[in-house]
Amino acid sequence: MKSTDTSSGRDGGGKAGRIATWVAYAVLLVLSVPWYFPAGSGRPIVFGFPLWCFVSLACYVLVAALTVWRMDALWTDDLPGEDATLSEQSE
């Protein structure tokens, strides 16, 4: 029988959460590649760079933020009995 600790809110959203995460990664990947911009679209220029450059950078920042958020939601360093050991050491 599988046991999950939901008291800390770190259940990861289950199967739906995993699917939503992979869908978000796929959407960001598709948006990050500028193939949907018309060929030769170097305009408009923003701070000396084409607009698609900023779209790609924004997608990469969102991928990094999504990764951090999911790692925080899923990663746990808790070991069974660790809380008791730490509280005993601090006394």
N, C-alpha and C positions, 0 to 999 in steps of 0.2 A: 504494500500500500504506500503510495507516494504522499509525503507530507510537505506542505508548503507553509512558510512563515509569512502570514499576511499582517501580523501585528505591526511590523515596521513599514508597511506599505510598499514593500519591495518584491511584489509578486510578478512584475514585468508585464502585466496586462494579459497574461495568458497567450493563447494561440492568436487571438485577434490582434493583440498588441505586437506580436512578432510579425504578423502579416502586414500590418499597417506600417511598421518600421521598414520592411523591405520594399513596400510600395513607395514610401517616401524617398528612400534611397534611389529607386529606379527613376522616379519623376525628377529628382534633382540631377541625376546623371544625364537624363535626356535634355533637361533645360540648360545644363552647363556646357554642352557642346553646341556651338553656334550654327548648326546646320539649318536651322529654321529661319535664319536671316537671309535675305536675298543675296545672290552672288555679287561680289564686289561692293557690298554695303559697308563702306568705311565711314559712312556718315550716320548719325551725327558724331562729331568728335567731342569728347568730354575730357577736359584736362589733358589734351594731347593723345588720348586713347580712344579707340572706337567704342561705341556703346556696348557691343557684344562682350568686350573685355570685362566691363563692370558687371554684366549679367553673369558671366562665368565665375568671377571672383565672389559674387554674392552667393551663388550656389555652393561654392566650396566652403564658404563660411557657414552656411546652413547645414552642410554635411557634417562639418566639425561640431557644430552645436548639437545636432541630432545625436551624434556619436557620444558626446559627453553626457547628454541627458539620459540616453539609454544605458550607458555604462553606470551612471549614478543610480539608475532605477534597478539595475540587475545585479551589480557587483556587490558582494558581501564578503567581509573578512571575518565574520562572526563564526566562531567555533563553538561547539557544544560545551557549556560550562565556562566559557571565557569570561562572562560577566562576573561570575562568582570569584574567579581567580583575581581579576583586576580589583574588585572591591576589597578583597582580603589583603592585597599588597598595599593599598592606599591607607590602610588603618595603622 
